[in-house]
Amino acid sequence: MHRKIRLQTKRYGFTLPLVMSAIMLLLLVGGTLLSMGTNRRIYAVRTSAQIKARCAADAGVTEALFEMNRRLKLNPWDDSSLPQASNQILPNTDATYSYTVTGDLLTGYIIESIGKCGISEKIIHCALELQGPFEHAILTKKGLVLKAGTLIKGYNSLDPWDTDIDIKVVTQSTVPQILVLHNGVGVDGDVAVGVGGNVNTVIKDLGASTQNRYALVQNLDLPIIPAPELPDKAKDIKVHGNTFKIEPKDSGQYNNIYVGHNDNSGVLEIEGGDVILYVTGDILLGQGCEILIKEDSSLTLYLDGDMVAGNNAGINNLGSPSNLKIFGTSPDHQNLILKAKSETLGAIYAPNAAIAVYAQSDIRGSLIAESFELKAGGNFYYDKALSEVSIEDAIRFVITRWSEWDQ
């Protein structure tokens, strides 16, 4: 009897340590899991705050860039009071952002944007650069056709040693087979299609060679560039059977330009410096007629209507591509049939125009259009110097350098 009691006592004495050990183990495991859960929760909260701060800083950059581009459309440009904002709330969050824009035309502009959420803070610095309309060799909204044997290359008329030329041939359309590259076409650069487009279906490749092919991340806004305020001459320019010279003092707004009539050929000669014309109607060049731009002169042409060149008629630009700039200013559809009578054509920005170019030889310039077709074989040389712009020529600010860090 006593032996049985002693055995039971021993069993009870052995069980109690086991229970205590199990409880301690459970407490240890529970404490560890609780600590891990707490750390995970803290990490998630901190990460969430960092993401919100980053999004807020990005929002500040976006708003600052928008404000700079909005002000760019106002004339004249004034940087005495640049955009800034403080403690703006990022919608649907508890994050805020502040930004400032500093600098000037000489030194450049810098955006500093600070996003905050709780104790998390993200700071972004980025540099802005002016961008003009002629950043691409060829850019269209819709159709783009290059005939067999066409070669697209680049150079820099301001720096013959510059060989780093960024060639881009782009359509912003995603319609199948709207960009046609015929046999033997060579693009010494990239070919791009619209956002979300499939390069294998948008591009109709009949035997071309290019570098990279890709879809754009974002389509460019192609605003109409309005004509500047000019004296209204309230008349046509008519040239029949002779040479008619226009100088800078003749710059102004005209109704139409007619060069040649029936068998009377004519030459409209631009000389004596920089000439600016705004034509509210059409430009018609008869057979054998031409617009001649002397080497030491330039023509900036704003056109509301159409431009048509007859047989053996066209533009004879004796200088660099920057000596001729044509801006299509109509919000409606335009037709530009251009013929280059010399190797140099010029820079054409007509986002609502269907442009067809006939060339007797290689041509140099840049083309932005609704649609474009190079009718004759030959080489097309994009002049990088056309991308150099002043505040008067620029159409947008773009971000060129970006740095960021956590505070």
PyMOL commands that set and color helices and strands:
alter all, ss='L'
color gray80, all
select helices_A, chain A and resi 2-72+199-202+248-250+321-323+384-387
alter helices_A, ss='H'
color red, helices_A
select strands_A, chain A and resi 84-89+96-104+108-117+120-131+138-140+144-146+151-155+168-171+179-181+186-187+190-193+203-205+213-215+237-239+243-246+252-254+257-259+267-270+274-279+283-285+290-293+298-303+307-309+314-317+324-328+334-340+344-359+363-374+379-383+396-406
alter strands_A, ss='S'
color yellow, strands_A
deselect
rebuild
show_as cartoon
